[in-house]
Amino acid sequence: MTLVSAANAERRLAGLQGWKIDGGELVKTFNFKDFREALAFVNRVGEAAEAAGHHPDIDIRYRRVRLSLVTHDAGGLTEKDFDLATGANTLA
């Protein structure tokens, strides 16, 4: 798997509302009205991640969900990370 260049990462990031690169990972915190809504989102993301064969780190805190994406076996960010981030925005 090929790493995304810094220039391509910045270009892709510009189209991803609310996401940032932090510590080499693509991250975003989503806010929901309550725990039930946050949990439903996590389940939708889980289904999309399974289908893609690419799994985010997920931290759920009551009504906040933080997703962190990086392709560990490639050693950084790949198109898989940006594609799953795009999908997560749609699922939210």
Phi and psi restraints in degrees (range 20) as a CNS / XPLOR table:
assign (resid 1 and name C) (resid 2 and name N)
       (resid 2 and name CA) (resid 2 and name C) 1.0 -91.5 20.0 2
assign (resid 2 and name N) (resid 2 and name CA)
       (resid 2 and name C) (resid 3 and name N) 1.0 134.1 20.0 2
assign (resid 2 and name C) (resid 3 and name N)
       (resid 3 and name CA) (resid 3 and name C) 1.0 -70.8 20.0 2
assign (resid 3 and name N) (resid 3 and name CA)
       (resid 3 and name C) (resid 4 and name N) 1.0 148.1 20.0 2
assign (resid 3 and name C) (resid 4 and name N)
       (resid 4 and name CA) (resid 4 and name C) 1.0 -78.2 20.0 2
assign (resid 4 and name N) (resid 4 and name CA)
       (resid 4 and name C) (resid 5 and name N) 1.0 134.0 20.0 2
assign (resid 4 and name C) (resid 5 and name N)
       (resid 5 and name CA) (resid 5 and name C) 1.0 -65.8 20.0 2
assign (resid 5 and name N) (resid 5 and name CA)
       (resid 5 and name C) (resid 6 and name N) 1.0 160.6 20.0 2
assign (resid 5 and name C) (resid 6 and name N)
       (resid 6 and name CA) (resid 6 and name C) 1.0 -60.4 20.0 2
assign (resid 6 and name N) (resid 6 and name CA)
       (resid 6 and name C) (resid 7 and name N) 1.0 -40.8 20.0 2
assign (resid 6 and name C) (resid 7 and name N)
       (resid 7 and name CA) (resid 7 and name C) 1.0 -65.8 20.0 2
assign (resid 7 and name N) (resid 7 and name CA)
       (resid 7 and name C) (resid 8 and name N) 1.0 -42.6 20.0 2
assign (resid 7 and name C) (resid 8 and name N)
       (resid 8 and name CA) (resid 8 and name C) 1.0 -68.1 20.0 2
assign (resid 8 and name N) (resid 8 and name CA)
       (resid 8 and name C) (resid 9 and name N) 1.0 -37.0 20.0 2
assign (resid 8 and name C) (resid 9 and name N)
       (resid 9 and name CA) (resid 9 and name C) 1.0 -61.9 20.0 2
assign (resid 9 and name N) (resid 9 and name CA)
       (resid 9 and name C) (resid 10 and name N) 1.0 -43.1 20.0 2
assign (resid 9 and name C) (resid 10 and name N)
       (resid 10 and name CA) (resid 10 and name C) 1.0 -65.3 20.0 2
assign (resid 10 and name N) (resid 10 and name CA)
       (resid 10 and name C) (resid 11 and name N) 1.0 -39.1 20.0 2
assign (resid 10 and name C) (resid 11 and name N)
       (resid 11 and name CA) (resid 11 and name C) 1.0 -64.2 20.0 2
assign (resid 11 and name N) (resid 11 and name CA)
       (resid 11 and name C) (resid 12 and name N) 1.0 -46.1 20.0 2
assign (resid 11 and name C) (resid 12 and name N)
       (resid 12 and name CA) (resid 12 and name C) 1.0 -66.0 20.0 2
assign (resid 12 and name N) (resid 12 and name CA)
       (resid 12 and name C) (resid 13 and name N) 1.0 -39.2 20.0 2
assign (resid 12 and name C) (resid 13 and name N)
       (resid 13 and name CA) (resid 13 and name C) 1.0 -62.4 20.0 2
assign (resid 13 and name N) (resid 13 and name CA)
       (resid 13 and name C) (resid 14 and name N) 1.0 -34.9 20.0 2
assign (resid 13 and name C) (resid 14 and name N)
       (resid 14 and name CA) (resid 14 and name C) 1.0 -60.9 20.0 2
assign (resid 14 and name N) (resid 14 and name CA)
       (resid 14 and name C) (resid 15 and name N) 1.0 -26.4 20.0 2
assign (resid 14 and name C) (resid 15 and name N)
       (resid 15 and name CA) (resid 15 and name C) 1.0 -95.1 20.0 2
assign (resid 15 and name N) (resid 15 and name CA)
       (resid 15 and name C) (resid 16 and name N) 1.0 6.2 20.0 2
assign (resid 15 and name C) (resid 16 and name N)
       (resid 16 and name CA) (resid 16 and name C) 1.0 -114.1 20.0 2
assign (resid 16 and name N) (resid 16 and name CA)
       (resid 16 and name C) (resid 17 and name N) 1.0 96.1 20.0 2
assign (resid 16 and name C) (resid 17 and name N)
       (resid 17 and name CA) (resid 17 and name C) 1.0 -59.7 20.0 2
assign (resid 17 and name N) (resid 17 and name CA)
       (resid 17 and name C) (resid 18 and name N) 1.0 124.4 20.0 2
assign (resid 17 and name C) (resid 18 and name N)
       (resid 18 and name CA) (resid 18 and name C) 1.0 87.2 20.0 2
assign (resid 18 and name N) (resid 18 and name CA)
       (resid 18 and name C) (resid 19 and name N) 1.0 -7.5 20.0 2
assign (resid 18 and name C) (resid 19 and name N)
       (resid 19 and name CA) (resid 19 and name C) 1.0 -90.3 20.0 2
assign (resid 19 and name N) (resid 19 and name CA)
       (resid 19 and name C) (resid 20 and name N) 1.0 152.9 20.0 2
assign (resid 19 and name C) (resid 20 and name N)
       (resid 20 and name CA) (resid 20 and name C) 1.0 -144.8 20.0 2
assign (resid 20 and name N) (resid 20 and name CA)
       (resid 20 and name C) (resid 21 and name N) 1.0 163.3 20.0 2
assign (resid 20 and name C) (resid 21 and name N)
       (resid 21 and name CA) (resid 21 and name C) 1.0 -100.7 20.0 2
assign (resid 21 and name N) (resid 21 and name CA)
       (resid 21 and name C) (resid 22 and name N) 1.0 123.4 20.0 2
assign (resid 21 and name C) (resid 22 and name N)
       (resid 22 and name CA) (resid 22 and name C) 1.0 -136.1 20.0 2
assign (resid 22 and name N) (resid 22 and name CA)
       (resid 22 and name C) (resid 23 and name N) 1.0 116.6 20.0 2
assign (resid 22 and name C) (resid 23 and name N)
       (resid 23 and name CA) (resid 23 and name C) 1.0 62.2 20.0 2
assign (resid 23 and name N) (resid 23 and name CA)
       (resid 23 and name C) (resid 24 and name N) 1.0 31.7 20.0 2
assign (resid 23 and name C) (resid 24 and name N)
       (resid 24 and name CA) (resid 24 and name C) 1.0 81.1 20.0 2
assign (resid 24 and name N) (resid 24 and name CA)
       (resid 24 and name C) (resid 25 and name N) 1.0 6.5 20.0 2
assign (resid 24 and name C) (resid 25 and name N)
       (resid 25 and name CA) (resid 25 and name C) 1.0 -118.2 20.0 2
assign (resid 25 and name N) (resid 25 and name CA)
       (resid 25 and name C) (resid 26 and name N) 1.0 151.5 20.0 2
assign (resid 25 and name C) (resid 26 and name N)
       (resid 26 and name CA) (resid 26 and name C) 1.0 -90.4 20.0 2
assign (resid 26 and name N) (resid 26 and name CA)
       (resid 26 and name C) (resid 27 and name N) 1.0 119.6 20.0 2
assign (resid 26 and name C) (resid 27 and name N)
       (resid 27 and name CA) (resid 27 and name C) 1.0 -133.4 20.0 2
assign (resid 27 and name N) (resid 27 and name CA)
       (resid 27 and name C) (resid 28 and name N) 1.0 150.3 20.0 2
assign (resid 27 and name C) (resid 28 and name N)
       (resid 28 and name CA) (resid 28 and name C) 1.0 -156.2 20.0 2
assign (resid 28 and name N) (resid 28 and name CA)
       (resid 28 and name C) (resid 29 and name N) 1.0 143.4 20.0 2
assign (resid 28 and name C) (resid 29 and name N)
       (resid 29 and name CA) (resid 29 and name C) 1.0 -108.3 20.0 2
assign (resid 29 and name N) (resid 29 and name CA)
       (resid 29 and name C) (resid 30 and name N) 1.0 124.8 20.0 2
assign (resid 29 and name C) (resid 30 and name N)
       (resid 30 and name CA) (resid 30 and name C) 1.0 -100.9 20.0 2
assign (resid 30 and name N) (resid 30 and name CA)
       (resid 30 and name C) (resid 31 and name N) 1.0 141.9 20.0 2
assign (resid 30 and name C) (resid 31 and name N)
       (resid 31 and name CA) (resid 31 and name C) 1.0 -117.2 20.0 2
assign (resid 31 and name N) (resid 31 and name CA)
       (resid 31 and name C) (resid 32 and name N) 1.0 135.6 20.0 2
assign (resid 31 and name C) (resid 32 and name N)
       (resid 32 and name CA) (resid 32 and name C) 1.0 -126.4 20.0 2
assign (resid 32 and name N) (resid 32 and name CA)
       (resid 32 and name C) (resid 33 and name N) 1.0 170.5 20.0 2
assign (resid 32 and name C) (resid 33 and name N)
       (resid 33 and name CA) (resid 33 and name C) 1.0 -73.5 20.0 2
assign (resid 33 and name N) (resid 33 and name CA)
       (resid 33 and name C) (resid 34 and name N) 1.0 -26.0 20.0 2
assign (resid 33 and name C) (resid 34 and name N)
       (resid 34 and name CA) (resid 34 and name C) 1.0 -161.5 20.0 2
assign (resid 34 and name N) (resid 34 and name CA)
       (resid 34 and name C) (resid 35 and name N) 1.0 178.1 20.0 2
assign (resid 34 and name C) (resid 35 and name N)
       (resid 35 and name CA) (resid 35 and name C) 1.0 -62.7 20.0 2
assign (resid 35 and name N) (resid 35 and name CA)
       (resid 35 and name C) (resid 36 and name N) 1.0 -41.0 20.0 2
assign (resid 35 and name C) (resid 36 and name N)
       (resid 36 and name CA) (resid 36 and name C) 1.0 -58.9 20.0 2
assign (resid 36 and name N) (resid 36 and name CA)
       (resid 36 and name C) (resid 37 and name N) 1.0 -44.1 20.0 2
assign (resid 36 and name C) (resid 37 and name N)
       (resid 37 and name CA) (resid 37 and name C) 1.0 -66.6 20.0 2
assign (resid 37 and name N) (resid 37 and name CA)
       (resid 37 and name C) (resid 38 and name N) 1.0 -40.6 20.0 2
assign (resid 37 and name C) (resid 38 and name N)
       (resid 38 and name CA) (resid 38 and name C) 1.0 -62.7 20.0 2
assign (resid 38 and name N) (resid 38 and name CA)
       (resid 38 and name C) (resid 39 and name N) 1.0 -43.4 20.0 2
assign (resid 38 and name C) (resid 39 and name N)
       (resid 39 and name CA) (resid 39 and name C) 1.0 -65.8 20.0 2
assign (resid 39 and name N) (resid 39 and name CA)
       (resid 39 and name C) (resid 40 and name N) 1.0 -39.3 20.0 2
assign (resid 39 and name C) (resid 40 and name N)
       (resid 40 and name CA) (resid 40 and name C) 1.0 -62.0 20.0 2
assign (resid 40 and name N) (resid 40 and name CA)
       (resid 40 and name C) (resid 41 and name N) 1.0 -39.9 20.0 2
assign (resid 40 and name C) (resid 41 and name N)
       (resid 41 and name CA) (resid 41 and name C) 1.0 -62.6 20.0 2
assign (resid 41 and name N) (resid 41 and name CA)
       (resid 41 and name C) (resid 42 and name N) 1.0 -45.9 20.0 2
assign (resid 41 and name C) (resid 42 and name N)
       (resid 42 and name CA) (resid 42 and name C) 1.0 -58.0 20.0 2
assign (resid 42 and name N) (resid 42 and name CA)
       (resid 42 and name C) (resid 43 and name N) 1.0 -41.4 20.0 2
assign (resid 42 and name C) (resid 43 and name N)
       (resid 43 and name CA) (resid 43 and name C) 1.0 -64.6 20.0 2
assign (resid 43 and name N) (resid 43 and name CA)
       (resid 43 and name C) (resid 44 and name N) 1.0 -40.2 20.0 2
assign (resid 43 and name C) (resid 44 and name N)
       (resid 44 and name CA) (resid 44 and name C) 1.0 -64.7 20.0 2
assign (resid 44 and name N) (resid 44 and name CA)
       (resid 44 and name C) (resid 45 and name N) 1.0 -43.3 20.0 2
assign (resid 44 and name C) (resid 45 and name N)
       (resid 45 and name CA) (resid 45 and name C) 1.0 -63.8 20.0 2
assign (resid 45 and name N) (resid 45 and name CA)
       (resid 45 and name C) (resid 46 and name N) 1.0 -39.4 20.0 2
assign (resid 45 and name C) (resid 46 and name N)
       (resid 46 and name CA) (resid 46 and name C) 1.0 -59.8 20.0 2
assign (resid 46 and name N) (resid 46 and name CA)
       (resid 46 and name C) (resid 47 and name N) 1.0 -41.6 20.0 2
assign (resid 46 and name C) (resid 47 and name N)
       (resid 47 and name CA) (resid 47 and name C) 1.0 -64.4 20.0 2
assign (resid 47 and name N) (resid 47 and name CA)
       (resid 47 and name C) (resid 48 and name N) 1.0 -44.0 20.0 2
assign (resid 47 and name C) (resid 48 and name N)
       (resid 48 and name CA) (resid 48 and name C) 1.0 -64.8 20.0 2
assign (resid 48 and name N) (resid 48 and name CA)
       (resid 48 and name C) (resid 49 and name N) 1.0 -39.0 20.0 2
assign (resid 48 and name C) (resid 49 and name N)
       (resid 49 and name CA) (resid 49 and name C) 1.0 -65.4 20.0 2
assign (resid 49 and name N) (resid 49 and name CA)
       (resid 49 and name C) (resid 50 and name N) 1.0 -42.4 20.0 2
assign (resid 49 and name C) (resid 50 and name N)
       (resid 50 and name CA) (resid 50 and name C) 1.0 -61.3 20.0 2
assign (resid 50 and name N) (resid 50 and name CA)
       (resid 50 and name C) (resid 51 and name N) 1.0 -44.6 20.0 2
assign (resid 50 and name C) (resid 51 and name N)
       (resid 51 and name CA) (resid 51 and name C) 1.0 -62.6 20.0 2
assign (resid 51 and name N) (resid 51 and name CA)
       (resid 51 and name C) (resid 52 and name N) 1.0 -35.5 20.0 2
assign (resid 51 and name C) (resid 52 and name N)
       (resid 52 and name CA) (resid 52 and name C) 1.0 -84.6 20.0 2
assign (resid 52 and name N) (resid 52 and name CA)
       (resid 52 and name C) (resid 53 and name N) 1.0 -14.8 20.0 2
assign (resid 52 and name C) (resid 53 and name N)
       (resid 53 and name CA) (resid 53 and name C) 1.0 66.2 20.0 2
assign (resid 53 and name N) (resid 53 and name CA)
       (resid 53 and name C) (resid 54 and name N) 1.0 32.2 20.0 2
assign (resid 53 and name C) (resid 54 and name N)
       (resid 54 and name CA) (resid 54 and name C) 1.0 -144.0 20.0 2
assign (resid 54 and name N) (resid 54 and name CA)
       (resid 54 and name C) (resid 55 and name N) 1.0 121.2 20.0 2
assign (resid 54 and name C) (resid 55 and name N)
       (resid 55 and name CA) (resid 55 and name C) 1.0 -118.5 20.0 2
assign (resid 55 and name N) (resid 55 and name CA)
       (resid 55 and name C) (resid 56 and name N) 1.0 127.1 20.0 2
assign (resid 55 and name C) (resid 56 and name N)
       (resid 56 and name CA) (resid 56 and name C) 1.0 -81.1 20.0 2
assign (resid 56 and name N) (resid 56 and name CA)
       (resid 56 and name C) (resid 57 and name N) 1.0 161.2 20.0 2
assign (resid 56 and name C) (resid 57 and name N)
       (resid 57 and name CA) (resid 57 and name C) 1.0 -82.3 20.0 2
assign (resid 57 and name N) (resid 57 and name CA)
       (resid 57 and name C) (resid 58 and name N) 1.0 132.9 20.0 2
assign (resid 57 and name C) (resid 58 and name N)
       (resid 58 and name CA) (resid 58 and name C) 1.0 -123.8 20.0 2
assign (resid 58 and name N) (resid 58 and name CA)
       (resid 58 and name C) (resid 59 and name N) 1.0 128.3 20.0 2
assign (resid 58 and name C) (resid 59 and name N)
       (resid 59 and name CA) (resid 59 and name C) 1.0 -122.5 20.0 2
assign (resid 59 and name N) (resid 59 and name CA)
       (resid 59 and name C) (resid 60 and name N) 1.0 116.6 20.0 2
assign (resid 59 and name C) (resid 60 and name N)
       (resid 60 and name CA) (resid 60 and name C) 1.0 -111.4 20.0 2
assign (resid 60 and name N) (resid 60 and name CA)
       (resid 60 and name C) (resid 61 and name N) 1.0 127.6 20.0 2
assign (resid 60 and name C) (resid 61 and name N)
       (resid 61 and name CA) (resid 61 and name C) 1.0 -131.7 20.0 2
assign (resid 61 and name N) (resid 61 and name CA)
       (resid 61 and name C) (resid 62 and name N) 1.0 93.2 20.0 2
assign (resid 61 and name C) (resid 62 and name N)
       (resid 62 and name CA) (resid 62 and name C) 1.0 56.1 20.0 2
assign (resid 62 and name N) (resid 62 and name CA)
       (resid 62 and name C) (resid 63 and name N) 1.0 -96.2 20.0 2
assign (resid 62 and name C) (resid 63 and name N)
       (resid 63 and name CA) (resid 63 and name C) 1.0 -109.7 20.0 2
assign (resid 63 and name N) (resid 63 and name CA)
       (resid 63 and name C) (resid 64 and name N) 1.0 8.2 20.0 2
assign (resid 63 and name C) (resid 64 and name N)
       (resid 64 and name CA) (resid 64 and name C) 1.0 -112.0 20.0 2
assign (resid 64 and name N) (resid 64 and name CA)
       (resid 64 and name C) (resid 65 and name N) 1.0 136.9 20.0 2
assign (resid 64 and name C) (resid 65 and name N)
       (resid 65 and name CA) (resid 65 and name C) 1.0 -127.3 20.0 2
assign (resid 65 and name N) (resid 65 and name CA)
       (resid 65 and name C) (resid 66 and name N) 1.0 122.7 20.0 2
assign (resid 65 and name C) (resid 66 and name N)
       (resid 66 and name CA) (resid 66 and name C) 1.0 -106.0 20.0 2
assign (resid 66 and name N) (resid 66 and name CA)
       (resid 66 and name C) (resid 67 and name N) 1.0 124.7 20.0 2
assign (resid 66 and name C) (resid 67 and name N)
       (resid 67 and name CA) (resid 67 and name C) 1.0 -106.5 20.0 2
assign (resid 67 and name N) (resid 67 and name CA)
       (resid 67 and name C) (resid 68 and name N) 1.0 139.7 20.0 2
assign (resid 67 and name C) (resid 68 and name N)
       (resid 68 and name CA) (resid 68 and name C) 1.0 -131.1 20.0 2
assign (resid 68 and name N) (resid 68 and name CA)
       (resid 68 and name C) (resid 69 and name N) 1.0 125.3 20.0 2
assign (resid 68 and name C) (resid 69 and name N)
       (resid 69 and name CA) (resid 69 and name C) 1.0 -121.4 20.0 2
assign (resid 69 and name N) (resid 69 and name CA)
       (resid 69 and name C) (resid 70 and name N) 1.0 134.2 20.0 2
assign (resid 69 and name C) (resid 70 and name N)
       (resid 70 and name CA) (resid 70 and name C) 1.0 -162.6 20.0 2
assign (resid 70 and name N) (resid 70 and name CA)
       (resid 70 and name C) (resid 71 and name N) 1.0 145.2 20.0 2
assign (resid 70 and name C) (resid 71 and name N)
       (resid 71 and name CA) (resid 71 and name C) 1.0 -92.6 20.0 2
assign (resid 71 and name N) (resid 71 and name CA)
       (resid 71 and name C) (resid 72 and name N) 1.0 94.4 20.0 2
assign (resid 71 and name C) (resid 72 and name N)
       (resid 72 and name CA) (resid 72 and name C) 1.0 -57.2 20.0 2
assign (resid 72 and name N) (resid 72 and name CA)
       (resid 72 and name C) (resid 73 and name N) 1.0 -44.7 20.0 2
assign (resid 72 and name C) (resid 73 and name N)
       (resid 73 and name CA) (resid 73 and name C) 1.0 -70.4 20.0 2
assign (resid 73 and name N) (resid 73 and name CA)
       (resid 73 and name C) (resid 74 and name N) 1.0 -15.7 20.0 2
assign (resid 73 and name C) (resid 74 and name N)
       (resid 74 and name CA) (resid 74 and name C) 1.0 -96.0 20.0 2
assign (resid 74 and name N) (resid 74 and name CA)
       (resid 74 and name C) (resid 75 and name N) 1.0 -14.3 20.0 2
assign (resid 74 and name C) (resid 75 and name N)
       (resid 75 and name CA) (resid 75 and name C) 1.0 81.0 20.0 2
assign (resid 75 and name N) (resid 75 and name CA)
       (resid 75 and name C) (resid 76 and name N) 1.0 25.4 20.0 2
assign (resid 75 and name C) (resid 76 and name N)
       (resid 76 and name CA) (resid 76 and name C) 1.0 166.7 20.0 2
assign (resid 76 and name N) (resid 76 and name CA)
       (resid 76 and name C) (resid 77 and name N) 1.0 -158.2 20.0 2
assign (resid 76 and name C) (resid 77 and name N)
       (resid 77 and name CA) (resid 77 and name C) 1.0 -84.6 20.0 2
assign (resid 77 and name N) (resid 77 and name CA)
       (resid 77 and name C) (resid 78 and name N) 1.0 136.0 20.0 2
assign (resid 77 and name C) (resid 78 and name N)
       (resid 78 and name CA) (resid 78 and name C) 1.0 -128.6 20.0 2
assign (resid 78 and name N) (resid 78 and name CA)
       (resid 78 and name C) (resid 79 and name N) 1.0 175.7 20.0 2
assign (resid 78 and name C) (resid 79 and name N)
       (resid 79 and name CA) (resid 79 and name C) 1.0 -58.3 20.0 2
assign (resid 79 and name N) (resid 79 and name CA)
       (resid 79 and name C) (resid 80 and name N) 1.0 -31.0 20.0 2
assign (resid 79 and name C) (resid 80 and name N)
       (resid 80 and name CA) (resid 80 and name C) 1.0 -57.0 20.0 2
assign (resid 80 and name N) (resid 80 and name CA)
       (resid 80 and name C) (resid 81 and name N) 1.0 -39.0 20.0 2
assign (resid 80 and name C) (resid 81 and name N)
       (resid 81 and name CA) (resid 81 and name C) 1.0 -66.2 20.0 2
assign (resid 81 and name N) (resid 81 and name CA)
       (resid 81 and name C) (resid 82 and name N) 1.0 -45.8 20.0 2
assign (resid 81 and name C) (resid 82 and name N)
       (resid 82 and name CA) (resid 82 and name C) 1.0 -68.8 20.0 2
assign (resid 82 and name N) (resid 82 and name CA)
       (resid 82 and name C) (resid 83 and name N) 1.0 -36.0 20.0 2
assign (resid 82 and name C) (resid 83 and name N)
       (resid 83 and name CA) (resid 83 and name C) 1.0 -64.9 20.0 2
assign (resid 83 and name N) (resid 83 and name CA)
       (resid 83 and name C) (resid 84 and name N) 1.0 -42.6 20.0 2
assign (resid 83 and name C) (resid 84 and name N)
       (resid 84 and name CA) (resid 84 and name C) 1.0 -69.3 20.0 2
assign (resid 84 and name N) (resid 84 and name CA)
       (resid 84 and name C) (resid 85 and name N) 1.0 -36.1 20.0 2
assign (resid 84 and name C) (resid 85 and name N)
       (resid 85 and name CA) (resid 85 and name C) 1.0 -61.5 20.0 2
assign (resid 85 and name N) (resid 85 and name CA)
       (resid 85 and name C) (resid 86 and name N) 1.0 -43.3 20.0 2
assign (resid 85 and name C) (resid 86 and name N)
       (resid 86 and name CA) (resid 86 and name C) 1.0 -60.4 20.0 2
assign (resid 86 and name N) (resid 86 and name CA)
       (resid 86 and name C) (resid 87 and name N) 1.0 -43.8 20.0 2
assign (resid 86 and name C) (resid 87 and name N)
       (resid 87 and name CA) (resid 87 and name C) 1.0 -64.2 20.0 2
assign (resid 87 and name N) (resid 87 and name CA)
       (resid 87 and name C) (resid 88 and name N) 1.0 -39.1 20.0 2
assign (resid 87 and name C) (resid 88 and name N)
       (resid 88 and name CA) (resid 88 and name C) 1.0 -63.9 20.0 2
assign (resid 88 and name N) (resid 88 and name CA)
       (resid 88 and name C) (resid 89 and name N) 1.0 -40.9 20.0 2
assign (resid 88 and name C) (resid 89 and name N)
       (resid 89 and name CA) (resid 89 and name C) 1.0 -60.2 20.0 2
assign (resid 89 and name N) (resid 89 and name CA)
       (resid 89 and name C) (resid 90 and name N) 1.0 -40.4 20.0 2
assign (resid 89 and name C) (resid 90 and name N)
       (resid 90 and name CA) (resid 90 and name C) 1.0 -66.2 20.0 2
assign (resid 90 and name N) (resid 90 and name CA)
       (resid 90 and name C) (resid 91 and name N) 1.0 -39.8 20.0 2
assign (resid 90 and name C) (resid 91 and name N)
       (resid 91 and name CA) (resid 91 and name C) 1.0 -71.5 20.0 2
assign (resid 91 and name N) (resid 91 and name CA)
       (resid 91 and name C) (resid 92 and name N) 1.0 -23.3 20.0 2
